[in-house]
Structures are given as structure tokens and as C-alpha cells.
Amino acid sequence: MSDFRITDIETYTVSAGWKNWLFVKVCTDGGLHGIGEATMNGFVKTTEAAIQELAHFALGKDPRQVNAITQSMLETIQDAGHINRLAAAAIETACWDILGKSLGVPIWQLLGGRFRDSVLAYANGWYRTERTPEHFVRVAETVVAMGFKAIKLDPFGSARWFSGDADVDTAYDILSALRSRFGPELKILIDVHCRFAPGESIRIAQRMAPLKIFWWEEPTTAEREALTNEIAAQCPIPVATGEQFDKIGRFETLARGGHVSIFQPEPMSLGGITNTIAVANIARANGAMIAPHQSGGPVATAVCLQLAACVPNFLIQEHFDPFNEPWTRELVTWMPTINPENGHINIPTAPGLGIDLNLDVVRAHPYDPKSFFDVSREGWEKRLGTRDQENDSIQG
């Protein structure tokens, strides 16, 4: 294809009910466009403004020069932080999408080819229900029936820093009920959401460990990587972390601690696909696996699956998409399906990212300032957003 340039960068905000999503469309004068996503809980409008403010770094450039465009956005303005990397990631992904389309191949082909054609997925966002063992088991029945062999949950209510015995007992009862009902074959992953003090996190993990928990995620504050490593050294459950890291070097610091072997890079937060590949290589050099975080929209899912295809040390993929509102299935032109035999989801094979936006659906669900995720609010696990909490139609 002859030379062509970026002519416009469009942004679209979408309310998914419990969270707002932000999508980007990079337009060119060559008849191709690319899409990306820059979702961050509670900061969608802020990130949208950042994308428009950074657009001049990409406008007029050849979108196929992906890394050069991305580095100009990340390095020209120093110390711009997390929002800067979200904005850059969305544009970077869209440029990868255009590059793949221009060559007629998926992004994973450009990154060395396919290592696998499907990947084990774990369900998240499925437990929009009351915090009781009976409710969790009832909803999990549906999730397992869909074909999932792994599920993640946070059973700790709204506890912060420390948790009373009654709350810990409830969490244990929920996990015990799930383990009793589904047996040892079901992988149960726990998201602590950075809520506990280090010693408290270890204490509670020791209580839960006999239930054969797959991992203990974000066990304490993300302020210092060293704290998580210290917990991992004593924790009877494997520790996973990294979704809040916005720089590659933070994973190098984590690796030097030597006790965390599951890295959770968030491609949107890191500045995109290239930086996530760098984290995967740091992990591989240190005997660790990656399990990318993904609690955004379906475009971000497709990004993670491009990585799943080509990264050798890819462990498992977080999967929210089946548990979002039904209309979100029409938001994009492709979504992965789950194989009930092995709990895997498939990898996109169409050129570029393998997915596009349906703009009519996008426009039908505009930004909602009250749609954000707050784990300190009682009943947060229902993920109701602005919907009437007395009319939870998706309770088990």
C-alpha cells in the first residue's frame, strides 16, 4: 500500500452501566482506520481530553510507524503519568490495527506468529449477587455451565485494611461452598483489590489456603512493589499483581524481589502492546508468567488476545465480556467464544485487531458520570452502576 497518513482521531465514551468505556478510532487518508481502548475507572472524560491533547503527535504521521508515534507521546512530555499512558495505548493499539490491516494479517502475526490458537480464561464480573454462599453458588452454576473452568471473585465485602472475624468467616464460607459444589477441578482466583494491610492479608490468606485457591491478587497497597513481594514470600497462596503499574520498570522491580511469579500487566495502563511485550519478556527472564488484567470493554479484550496468541509465558486471561449488559454483544463485530470442553476462548484471526466498533450501538449508550466502580460501597459486588439497586435483574 502506498504512503498514507493519520487525518483524525475520534473518541467515543460508552456507559456499560457499572463503568464507562472509552474507545478511539484513528482515521487515515488511505481508506483504513484502526480502533483502540483507553478505559480507566472513573477517569474516562479525563482520558478523552488527554487523547485529544496528544493527537498532534500522531496527526499527519504514517500510522504504520507504530513505535515511533507511541514513543513521541510517552517521552516528549515527561512525567505525565498514568493518563498519558492510557491515551498513548489507545492510539498505539489503533495504529497496530491499521498496520495489520494494511498487510492483511492479525497483529499477532506481526509480533512473531501464533504460539497458541486459544487460551484458558477466567470469569470475572459474574457475581452480581448477594454476599452469601447460597447466592454465589447459584450464580456460579450458570458460569460453569457456560464452560468456564476458572472463576475470580472478591468475597470480602467492603472491608478495608483490616477485617472482622465475622466478615472473614463469610468470605471463607462463600469460598468453601464453591469448592464443595464444584470440586478441585474449578480454579478459584481471589482478588483482594489492594484492600488489606500486609500482615492482615497474610493472616486471611492463611485462613483461605486449605481451599486450594489458585492465586491471591493485589494483596495490599500498590504503593510499593516491595510490600507485595514480602507478602508473597510468606503467603501460602501464589500472589499475582501488576494491574496498576504504569511503567515497565515497576515489573523489573517486582521481578528483583523474587517472590511473585504471576505478573498482571494492563496493556492500556502500560502504554500499549509493545510495552506489554516488554513486561512479558521481563517475566520470562525471571521464570514468571503473565496474566494480563482486563476489566474494560471488548476492544481491550481483543488486545489481550493478540498477546495471548504470541507470548509463550501467557498463563490465563481475565474475561468480563459475557457478564456485561446484553447489548454490549452488538457493540463490536467480533467477540471470543468459550470452548466448554476446556474453558478456553479463541484468538481473533482477522487482519489487525480482528474487531471493529458498531458506532450506532456506541452512540445509543452515552457516557454516564455516575458509572464507576467503588469497592468501598456496600453492595459493590452487584455492579449496578446507576441502576436501581432494589431491581437487580441479574441476581442469581
C-alpha positions as CSV (number, residue, x, y, z in Angstrom):
1,M,0.0,0.0,0.0
2,S,1.3,3.5,-0.9
3,D,2.1,6.1,1.7
4,F,-0.8,7.3,3.8
5,R,-1.3,9.5,6.9
6,I,-3.4,9.9,10.0
7,T,-6.1,12.5,9.4
8,D,-8.2,12.4,12.6
9,I,-8.5,10.8,16.0
10,E,-12.1,10.3,17.1
11,T,-13.1,9.3,20.7
12,Y,-16.3,7.6,21.9
13,T,-17.4,7.3,25.5
14,V,-19.8,4.5,26.3
15,S,-21.6,3.7,29.6
16,A,-21.7,0.0,30.3
17,G,-23.9,0.5,33.4
18,W,-21.3,-0.1,36.1
19,K,-18.4,1.5,34.3
20,N,-17.7,3.9,31.4
21,W,-15.6,2.7,28.5
22,L,-13.6,4.9,26.2
23,F,-12.9,3.9,22.6
24,V,-10.6,5.5,20.0
25,K,-10.8,5.5,16.2
26,V,-7.7,6.6,14.2
27,C,-8.7,7.7,10.7
28,T,-6.4,7.9,7.7
29,D,-6.4,9.2,4.1
30,G,-5.7,5.7,2.9
31,G,-9.1,4.2,3.4
32,L,-8.1,2.3,6.6
33,H,-8.9,3.1,10.2
34,G,-7.9,1.5,13.5
35,I,-9.5,1.2,16.9
36,G,-8.2,1.2,20.4
37,E,-9.5,1.5,24.0
38,A,-8.4,3.6,27.0
39,T,-10.8,2.7,29.8
40,M,-9.9,3.7,33.3
41,N,-12.3,3.5,36.2
42,G,-13.7,7.0,37.0
43,F,-11.4,8.9,34.6
44,V,-12.9,8.4,31.1
45,K,-13.6,12.0,30.4
46,T,-10.1,13.0,31.7
47,T,-8.5,10.4,29.4
48,E,-10.6,11.5,26.5
49,A,-9.3,15.0,26.9
50,A,-5.7,13.7,27.1
51,I,-6.2,11.8,23.8
52,Q,-7.3,15.0,22.0
53,E,-4.4,16.9,23.6
54,L,-1.9,14.3,22.4
55,A,-3.4,13.9,19.0
56,H,-0.9,16.3,17.4
57,F,1.8,13.8,18.0
58,A,0.1,11.4,15.6
59,L,-1.8,13.6,13.1
60,G,0.0,13.7,9.8
61,K,2.1,10.7,10.6
62,D,2.2,7.3,8.9
63,P,0.2,5.0,11.3
64,R,2.4,2.1,10.4
65,Q,5.3,3.6,12.3
66,V,3.7,2.4,15.5
67,N,6.6,2.6,17.9
68,A,7.8,6.0,16.8
69,I,4.4,7.5,17.2
70,T,3.9,5.9,20.7
71,Q,7.4,6.9,22.0
72,S,6.8,10.5,20.9
73,M,3.7,10.6,23.0
74,L,5.3,8.9,26.0
75,E,8.7,10.6,26.0
76,T,8.3,14.1,24.7
77,I,6.1,15.1,27.7
78,Q,8.0,13.9,30.8
79,D,6.3,12.5,33.9
80,A,2.8,12.8,32.5
81,G,1.7,9.7,34.4
82,H,-1.0,7.1,34.1
83,I,-3.5,9.1,32.0
84,N,-0.7,9.8,29.4
85,R,-0.1,6.1,29.0
86,L,-3.8,5.3,28.6
87,A,-4.1,7.8,25.9
88,A,-0.9,6.6,24.2
89,A,-2.1,3.0,24.5
90,A,-5.3,3.6,22.7
91,I,-3.6,5.4,19.8
92,E,-0.9,2.7,19.7
93,T,-3.4,-0.1,19.5
94,A,-5.3,1.6,16.7
95,C,-2.0,2.0,14.8
96,W,-1.2,-1.7,15.2
97,D,-4.7,-2.4,13.9
98,I,-4.0,-0.3,10.8
99,L,-0.6,-1.9,10.3
100,G,-2.1,-5.4,10.4
101,K,-5.0,-4.4,8.1
102,S,-2.5,-2.9,5.6
103,L,-0.7,-6.2,5.4
104,G,-3.7,-8.4,5.7
105,V,-2.6,-10.2,8.9
106,P,-3.5,-10.2,12.6
107,I,-1.4,-8.2,15.0
108,W,-0.1,-11.4,16.5
109,Q,1.5,-12.3,13.1
110,L,3.4,-9.1,13.2
111,L,4.7,-10.0,16.7
112,G,6.3,-13.3,15.8
113,G,3.3,-15.5,14.9
114,R,0.8,-17.6,16.8
115,F,2.1,-19.6,19.8
116,R,-1.5,-20.9,20.5
117,D,-4.9,-20.5,19.0
118,S,-6.9,-20.4,22.2
119,V,-6.2,-19.6,25.9
120,L,-7.7,-20.5,29.2
121,A,-10.0,-17.8,30.5
122,Y,-11.3,-17.0,34.0
123,A,-14.7,-15.4,34.5
124,N,-14.9,-12.1,36.3
125,G,-17.9,-9.8,36.8
126,W,-20.1,-12.8,37.1
127,Y,-21.1,-12.5,40.8
128,R,-23.6,-9.6,40.7
129,T,-25.4,-11.1,43.6
130,E,-25.9,-11.0,47.4
131,R,-22.8,-11.8,49.5
132,T,-23.9,-15.2,50.8
133,P,-22.7,-18.7,49.9
134,E,-26.0,-19.7,48.5
135,H,-26.2,-16.8,46.1
136,F,-22.6,-17.2,44.9
137,V,-23.1,-20.9,44.3
138,R,-26.3,-20.4,42.4
139,V,-24.8,-17.8,40.1
140,A,-21.6,-19.8,39.7
141,E,-23.7,-22.7,38.4
142,T,-24.5,-20.6,35.3
143,V,-20.9,-19.6,34.8
144,V,-19.6,-23.2,35.0
145,A,-22.4,-24.3,32.7
146,M,-21.1,-21.7,30.1
147,G,-17.9,-23.7,30.0
148,F,-15.6,-21.7,32.4
149,K,-13.1,-23.8,34.3
150,A,-11.8,-20.8,36.3
151,I,-13.6,-18.0,38.2
152,K,-12.4,-14.9,40.1
153,L,-14.1,-13.2,43.0
154,D,-13.6,-10.8,45.8
155,P,-15.6,-12.2,48.8
156,F,-14.6,-9.6,51.3
157,G,-17.5,-7.1,51.1
158,S,-16.4,-3.5,51.9
159,A,-13.7,-4.3,54.4
160,R,-10.6,-2.0,54.3
161,W,-7.2,-2.5,55.9
162,F,-8.5,-5.0,58.5
163,S,-11.4,-7.3,58.6
164,G,-13.5,-8.6,61.5
165,D,-13.9,-12.3,62.2
166,A,-17.5,-12.4,61.0
167,D,-16.6,-10.9,57.6
168,V,-13.7,-13.3,57.2
169,D,-16.0,-16.2,58.2
170,T,-18.5,-15.1,55.5
171,A,-15.7,-15.0,52.9
172,Y,-14.5,-18.4,53.9
173,D,-18.0,-19.8,53.8
174,I,-18.5,-18.5,50.2
175,L,-15.3,-20.0,49.0
176,S,-15.9,-23.3,50.8
177,A,-19.3,-23.6,49.3
178,L,-17.9,-23.0,45.8
179,R,-15.1,-25.6,46.4
180,S,-17.6,-28.1,47.8
181,R,-20.0,-27.7,44.9
182,F,-17.6,-27.7,42.0
183,G,-14.7,-29.8,43.3
184,P,-10.9,-29.4,42.8
185,E,-11.1,-29.0,39.0
186,L,-12.5,-25.5,39.2
187,K,-9.8,-22.9,39.6
188,I,-10.8,-20.3,42.2
189,L,-8.9,-16.9,42.0
190,I,-9.2,-14.3,44.7
191,D,-9.0,-10.5,44.0
192,V,-8.1,-8.7,47.2
193,H,-8.4,-5.3,45.5
194,C,-5.4,-3.9,47.5
195,R,-7.7,-3.6,50.5
196,F,-5.7,-5.2,53.4
197,A,-2.7,-4.2,55.4
198,P,0.3,-6.6,54.7
199,G,0.0,-8.6,57.9
200,E,-3.8,-8.8,57.6
201,S,-3.5,-10.0,54.0
202,I,-1.2,-12.9,55.1
203,R,-3.5,-13.8,58.0
204,I,-6.6,-14.0,55.8
205,A,-4.7,-15.9,53.1
206,Q,-3.6,-18.5,55.6
207,R,-7.3,-19.0,56.5
208,M,-8.3,-19.5,52.9
209,A,-5.3,-21.6,51.8
210,P,-6.8,-25.0,52.6
211,L,-9.4,-24.3,49.9
212,K,-6.8,-24.6,47.2
213,I,-7.0,-21.0,45.9
214,F,-5.3,-20.5,42.5
215,W,-4.0,-17.0,43.3
216,W,-4.1,-14.1,45.8
217,E,-4.4,-11.0,43.7
218,E,-3.3,-7.4,44.7
219,P,-2.9,-8.4,48.3
220,T,-2.1,-5.0,49.7
221,T,-1.5,-1.4,48.7
222,A,0.1,-0.9,45.3
223,E,2.3,2.0,46.5
224,R,5.4,-0.2,46.9
225,E,6.3,-3.3,44.9
226,A,8.4,-4.5,47.8
227,L,5.4,-4.9,50.1
228,T,3.8,-7.3,47.7
229,N,7.0,-9.3,47.4
230,E,7.2,-9.5,51.2
231,I,3.7,-10.9,51.4
232,A,4.4,-13.3,48.6
233,A,7.4,-14.7,50.5
234,Q,5.1,-15.7,53.4
235,C,1.8,-16.3,51.6
236,P,0.6,-19.9,51.3
237,I,-1.3,-18.9,48.0
238,P,0.6,-17.7,44.9
239,V,0.5,-13.9,44.6
240,A,-0.5,-12.1,41.4
241,T,-0.1,-8.3,40.9
242,G,0.7,-5.5,38.5
243,E,-2.6,-4.2,37.0
244,Q,-1.9,-0.7,38.4
245,F,1.7,-0.5,37.2
246,D,2.0,2.2,34.5
247,K,5.7,1.7,33.8
248,I,7.7,-1.3,32.5
249,G,10.4,-0.7,35.2
250,R,7.9,-1.4,38.0
251,F,7.8,-5.0,36.8
252,E,11.6,-5.2,36.8
253,T,11.5,-4.0,40.5
254,L,8.9,-6.7,41.2
255,A,11.0,-9.3,39.5
256,R,14.0,-8.4,41.6
257,G,12.1,-9.2,44.7
258,G,11.9,-12.8,43.5
259,H,8.7,-14.0,45.1
260,V,5.9,-13.0,42.7
261,S,5.7,-15.3,39.7
262,I,2.4,-14.1,38.2
263,F,2.6,-10.6,36.6
264,Q,-0.7,-8.9,35.6
265,P,0.2,-6.1,33.1
266,E,-2.7,-4.0,32.0
267,P,-1.9,-3.1,28.3
268,M,-4.0,0.1,28.5
269,S,-2.2,1.3,31.6
270,L,1.3,0.5,30.3
271,G,1.1,2.4,27.0
272,G,0.1,-0.4,24.8
273,I,1.1,-3.7,23.1
274,T,4.8,-3.0,22.7
275,N,5.3,-2.2,26.4
276,T,3.3,-5.3,27.5
277,I,5.5,-7.5,25.3
278,A,8.5,-6.0,27.2
279,V,6.9,-6.9,30.5
280,A,6.3,-10.5,29.2
281,N,10.0,-10.7,28.4
282,I,11.0,-9.5,31.9
283,A,8.7,-12.1,33.4
284,R,10.1,-14.8,31.2
285,A,13.7,-13.9,32.1
286,N,12.7,-14.3,35.7
287,G,10.7,-17.5,35.5
288,A,7.4,-15.8,35.8
289,M,4.1,-15.9,33.8
290,I,1.8,-13.1,32.6
291,A,-1.9,-12.9,33.1
292,P,-3.0,-9.6,31.7
293,H,-5.6,-7.6,33.6
294,Q,-8.7,-6.6,31.6
295,S,-11.8,-5.1,33.2
296,G,-12.5,-2.7,30.3
297,G,-14.6,-3.2,27.2
298,P,-14.4,-5.7,24.3
299,V,-11.7,-3.9,22.4
300,A,-9.3,-4.3,25.3
301,T,-10.2,-8.0,25.4
302,A,-9.1,-8.3,21.8
303,V,-5.8,-6.6,22.6
304,C,-5.1,-9.1,25.3
305,L,-6.0,-12.0,23.0
306,Q,-3.5,-10.7,20.4
307,L,-0.9,-11.0,23.2
308,A,-2.2,-14.4,24.3
309,A,-1.6,-15.7,20.7
310,C,2.1,-14.8,20.6
311,V,3.5,-14.7,24.2
312,P,5.0,-18.0,25.3
313,N,4.7,-17.4,29.1
314,F,1.0,-16.5,29.0
315,L,-0.9,-18.1,31.8
316,I,-4.6,-17.2,31.7
317,Q,-6.9,-14.4,30.5
318,E,-9.4,-12.4,32.5
319,H,-12.8,-12.4,30.8
320,F,-15.6,-9.9,31.7
321,D,-17.4,-9.7,28.4
322,P,-20.0,-12.4,28.8
323,F,-21.2,-10.8,32.0
324,N,-21.7,-7.3,30.8
325,E,-25.1,-6.0,29.6
326,P,-26.6,-8.0,26.7
327,W,-26.4,-5.0,24.3
328,T,-22.6,-5.0,24.6
329,R,-22.5,-8.1,22.3
330,E,-23.6,-5.8,19.5
331,L,-21.0,-3.1,20.3
332,V,-18.3,-4.8,18.3
333,T,-18.1,-7.0,15.2
334,W,-16.4,-9.9,17.0
335,M,-16.2,-11.4,20.4
336,P,-14.5,-14.6,21.6
337,T,-16.4,-17.7,22.3
338,I,-15.7,-20.2,25.1
339,N,-15.0,-23.9,24.5
340,P,-16.9,-25.8,27.1
341,E,-14.6,-28.7,26.8
342,N,-11.5,-26.9,28.1
343,G,-12.6,-23.5,29.2
344,H,-10.5,-21.7,26.5
345,I,-11.5,-18.7,24.5
346,N,-10.5,-18.3,20.9
347,I,-8.0,-15.9,19.3
348,P,-9.1,-13.4,16.7
349,T,-7.8,-14.3,13.2
350,A,-9.0,-11.3,11.0
351,P,-6.4,-8.7,10.0
352,G,-5.3,-6.2,12.5
353,L,-7.0,-6.3,15.9
354,G,-9.7,-8.5,14.3
355,I,-12.6,-6.4,15.7
356,D,-14.4,-3.1,14.9
357,L,-16.9,-0.9,16.6
358,N,-20.6,-0.6,15.7
359,L,-21.0,3.2,16.0
360,D,-24.8,3.1,16.2
361,V,-24.6,1.0,19.3
362,V,-21.8,3.2,20.7
363,R,-24.0,6.3,20.3
364,A,-27.0,4.6,21.9
365,H,-25.2,4.3,25.2
366,P,-23.6,7.6,26.1
367,Y,-21.3,8.4,29.0
368,D,-22.9,8.4,32.5
369,P,-21.0,10.3,35.2
370,K,-22.3,8.0,37.8
371,S,-21.0,4.9,36.2
372,F,-17.9,3.9,38.2
373,F,-16.7,1.0,40.3
374,D,-16.3,1.7,44.1
375,V,-15.4,-1.3,46.3
376,S,-15.8,0.8,49.4
377,R,-19.6,1.0,48.8
378,E,-21.8,-1.6,50.5
379,G,-23.1,-3.9,47.8
380,W,-20.5,-3.0,45.3
381,E,-20.3,-6.6,44.1
382,K,-23.7,-6.2,42.3
383,R,-22.0,-3.7,39.9
384,L,-25.3,-1.9,39.4
385,G,-23.9,1.4,38.4
386,T,-26.9,3.9,38.2
387,R,-29.5,1.1,38.0
388,D,-32.0,0.8,40.9
389,Q,-30.4,-1.4,43.5
390,E,-33.8,-2.6,44.5
391,N,-34.3,-4.0,41.0
392,D,-31.3,-6.2,40.4
393,S,-32.5,-8.2,37.5
394,I,-29.3,-10.3,37.2
395,Q,-29.2,-11.6,40.8
396,G,-28.8,-15.3,40.9
